């Protein structure tokens, strides 16, 4: 106990301080209790620690919610639709069953009377074969007519050459006969002069006159032969041209029928192909390995419309990803390659958003896709894939499970983050979001 002040007016050597405090109430008020001193030092220490905490680093982040999905569209749950309308004939699977690619899930039967005939495909095939035979015969006829045309042209050419030779012969004979007639005229003129002078007899004169008449007749006959040869040449040309034109007309008619037959054959082949493809739609098959999640039609004989869904299948293997929805205010701060922390529904976790290093039960991810168009509700979708440098995601994650995510931004002091949120300012960035993402010594380029 401290010693008493000997200069105090109430000092008495035999009275202790404790006795004075017990005797006088004011002294008891001036004496500070020990518990208050402990509380005071605790408050000072608390505020001191709080002040120091304000200067600790805090990693800014963007909070978002979403669900588990995949990166590739062919790995997401898909509905199996009917390509044709019909009635359910038989189910081959149950919900939750694993199926292989090509396994039949359900069979349907026709409801249109046009396709009721069970032998419709066979009969259409027979029609196609018959039309193909018709087309083959028509093509052979056209080829025969083409050969006939060639033969007629060759025959006409030969006949015309033969006629030209006859014309040449007639012209040659006419020239000879004409020359003889000219000579006969000259001789007749001389004989006529001699007869007038009385140097020759009338008999010789008559003979020369007869000779002139013979040469003239011979010349006229040659002229007639030449004209006849020319007429025969024209007749041959006309006959052959008539035959060629008739054959060519028949050939064109056959070619027209062949074209019409080709169109009919093409139509029949198209109808047969459609029927063949349609027959394959009676059985709805699994497009890939997976699990039948849900059957959307029940029972036997239920009507299904064209394009209507009958079942949902989940692919057996897929690449895990997370779909998060962020607001239009936050999406400019995000870019491909940024780190994300994820908390999955069903997995206990403790997440301190500003200190991801002390979080427990969360998983790392990297932004793979940032949509450039909103979902119609003012939200933008980002796709997050697993971070290969972090713990692997749980394999038992169900498609569509809820996810809570934090897209990590830059580190700032805690006091700055409090001031920013108090004033409603957006997070700060040390670089362009569209440029390379830097985190520590890592650089991830888009």
Secondary structure, DSSP 8 states (H G I E B T S, - for coil): -----TTSTT--TTS-HHHHHHH-HHHHHHS--HHHHHHHHHHHHHHHHHHHHTTSEEEEEEEEEEEEEESSGGGS-EEEE-SS-EEEEEE---TT-EE-TT-EEEEEE---GGG--TTHHHHHHHHHHHHHHHHHHHHHHHHHHHHHHHHHHHHHHHHHHHHHHHHHHHHHHHHHHHHHHHHHHHHHHHHHHHHHHT-S-HHHHHHHHHHHHHHHHHHHHHHHHHHHHHHHHHHHHHHHHHHHHHHHHHHHHHHHHHHHHHHHHHHHHHHHHHHHHHHHTTEEE-SSSEEEEEESS-SSS-EE-TT-EEEEEEESS--EEEEEEEEHHHHTT--TT-EEEEEETTS--B--TT-GGG-BS-EEEEEEEE-SS--SSSEEEEEEEE-TTS----TT--TT-EEEEEEEEEEEEHHHHHHHHHHT-----SS-TTS-EEETTEEE--
